[in-house]
Amino acid sequence: MQAALAAARDGDDHTTAELLDEAAGMAARVGDGHDHHRTAFGPVAVDLARVAAALDLGDAGAAVVWHEKTVARDGWRWLPAEHRAAHLLDAARAYLHVGDPGNAARALLAAERTAPDEVRHRPAARAVLTQVAHDPHAPATIVQLAAALTVS
């Protein structure tokens, strides 16, 4: 998965897809909820990597589709809270890129409820929060969170 994400950052969509498909095959053998070595590796983790890769490749629409599909799966709840929160921050970025600040706000608030430190201390989270808070239709909870974190 890490090699696939590196390929995505380099803009190599073919290698990214190939490596993620290979990871998906391995993850299918592990299954969701059978993480005996506590690596958080499984089918849902691969799908979350697909979200991050799609964002890096500039396909926010695909990132949103993978996000919505993945969080609906049972394996989502088996992931560590920090992984879920970090993913929700990626989802918020994807929603912003497709022009959906309402769902971006919901993803940010879910991340903050899941693992507050992921939102409070990650520079990328603060950047997304800044963008969402400046939307004229931002929910009051986002504005309050931005104020509490002194994000402008």
C-alpha positions as CSV (number, residue, x, y, z in Angstrom):
1,M,0.0,0.0,0.0
2,Q,2.8,2.4,0.8
3,A,4.4,1.8,-2.6
4,A,1.0,2.5,-4.2
5,L,0.7,5.7,-2.3
6,A,4.2,6.7,-3.4
7,A,3.3,6.0,-7.0
8,A,0.1,8.1,-6.7
9,R,2.1,11.0,-5.3
10,D,4.3,10.6,-8.4
11,G,1.2,10.7,-10.6
12,D,1.7,7.1,-11.9
13,D,-1.9,5.9,-12.0
14,H,-1.1,2.6,-13.7
15,T,1.4,1.5,-11.1
16,T,-0.9,2.8,-8.3
17,A,-3.8,0.7,-9.5
18,E,-1.6,-2.4,-10.0
19,L,-0.1,-2.2,-6.5
20,L,-3.4,-1.5,-4.8
21,D,-5.0,-4.4,-6.6
22,E,-2.1,-6.6,-5.4
23,A,-2.6,-5.3,-1.9
24,A,-6.3,-6.0,-2.2
25,G,-5.6,-9.6,-3.1
26,M,-3.4,-10.1,0.0
27,A,-6.0,-8.2,2.2
28,A,-8.8,-10.5,1.0
29,R,-6.8,-13.4,2.5
30,V,-6.5,-11.6,5.8
31,G,-10.1,-10.4,5.9
32,D,-11.6,-7.6,8.0
33,G,-11.5,-8.0,11.7
34,H,-8.8,-10.7,11.7
35,D,-5.8,-8.5,12.4
36,H,-4.0,-10.8,14.8
37,H,-0.7,-8.9,14.4
38,R,-2.3,-5.5,15.0
39,T,-1.1,-4.1,11.6
40,A,-4.6,-2.7,10.7
41,F,-4.1,-4.3,7.3
42,G,-7.2,-5.7,5.6
43,P,-9.6,-5.0,2.8
44,V,-10.9,-1.8,4.4
45,A,-7.4,-0.5,4.9
46,V,-6.7,-1.1,1.2
47,D,-9.9,0.7,0.2
48,L,-8.8,3.7,2.4
49,A,-5.5,3.7,0.6
50,R,-7.6,3.9,-2.7
51,V,-9.2,7.1,-1.3
52,A,-5.8,8.7,-0.6
53,A,-4.4,7.6,-3.9
54,A,-7.3,9.0,-5.8
55,L,-6.9,12.3,-4.1
56,D,-3.2,12.3,-4.9
57,L,-4.0,11.5,-8.6
58,G,-6.4,14.4,-8.7
59,D,-9.6,12.3,-8.9
60,A,-11.6,13.6,-5.9
61,G,-14.8,12.1,-7.3
62,A,-13.4,8.6,-7.2
63,A,-12.1,9.3,-3.7
64,V,-15.6,10.3,-2.5
65,V,-17.0,7.1,-4.1
66,W,-14.4,4.9,-2.4
67,H,-14.9,6.7,0.9
68,E,-18.6,6.3,1.0
69,K,-18.4,2.6,-0.1
70,T,-15.7,1.8,2.5
71,V,-17.2,3.5,5.6
72,A,-20.4,1.5,5.1
73,R,-18.5,-1.8,5.5
74,D,-18.4,-3.6,8.8
75,G,-14.6,-3.7,8.7
76,W,-14.5,0.1,9.1
77,R,-15.2,-0.2,12.8
78,W,-12.3,-2.6,13.3
79,L,-9.8,0.0,12.3
80,P,-8.0,1.9,15.1
81,A,-9.6,5.3,15.9
82,E,-6.5,7.2,14.6
83,H,-6.7,5.5,11.2
84,R,-10.4,6.2,10.9
85,A,-9.9,9.9,11.9
86,A,-7.0,10.3,9.5
87,H,-9.1,8.8,6.7
88,L,-12.0,11.1,7.6
89,L,-9.6,14.0,7.0
90,D,-8.8,12.7,3.6
91,A,-12.6,12.3,2.9
92,A,-13.1,16.0,4.0
93,R,-10.4,17.1,1.5
94,A,-12.1,15.0,-1.2
95,Y,-15.5,16.5,-0.5
96,L,-14.0,20.0,-0.7
97,H,-12.5,19.2,-4.0
98,V,-15.9,18.1,-5.4
99,G,-17.6,21.2,-4.1
100,D,-19.4,19.6,-1.2
101,P,-18.4,21.6,2.0
102,G,-21.4,20.2,3.9
103,N,-20.1,16.7,3.8
104,A,-16.6,18.0,4.3
105,A,-17.8,19.5,7.6
106,R,-19.5,16.3,8.6
107,A,-16.3,14.3,7.9
108,L,-14.2,16.8,9.9
109,L,-16.6,16.7,12.9
110,A,-16.6,12.8,12.7
111,A,-12.8,12.8,12.7
112,E,-12.8,15.2,15.7
113,R,-15.2,13.0,17.6
114,T,-13.2,9.8,16.7
115,A,-9.7,11.1,17.5
116,P,-9.6,14.7,18.5
117,D,-5.8,15.0,18.4
118,E,-5.8,14.0,14.7
119,V,-7.7,17.2,14.0
120,R,-6.1,19.4,16.6
121,H,-2.5,18.7,15.7
122,R,-2.2,17.7,12.1
123,P,-1.4,20.7,9.8
124,A,-3.4,19.1,7.0
125,A,-6.5,18.9,9.2
126,R,-6.2,22.5,10.3
127,A,-5.9,23.5,6.6
128,V,-9.1,21.7,5.8
129,L,-10.8,23.1,8.8
130,T,-9.8,26.6,7.7
131,Q,-11.4,26.0,4.3
132,V,-14.6,24.6,5.6
133,A,-14.9,27.3,8.3
134,H,-14.8,30.0,5.6
135,D,-17.7,28.5,3.8
136,P,-20.7,30.8,4.3
137,H,-22.9,27.8,5.1
138,A,-20.5,26.2,7.5
139,P,-22.2,24.7,10.5
140,A,-21.8,26.5,13.8
141,T,-20.0,23.5,15.2
142,I,-17.2,23.9,12.6
143,V,-17.0,27.6,13.3
144,Q,-16.7,26.8,17.0
145,L,-14.1,24.2,16.4
146,A,-12.1,26.6,14.3
147,A,-12.3,29.3,16.9
148,A,-11.3,26.8,19.7
149,L,-8.2,25.8,17.7
150,T,-7.5,29.4,16.7
151,V,-7.7,28.5,13.0
152,S,-8.5,31.4,10.8
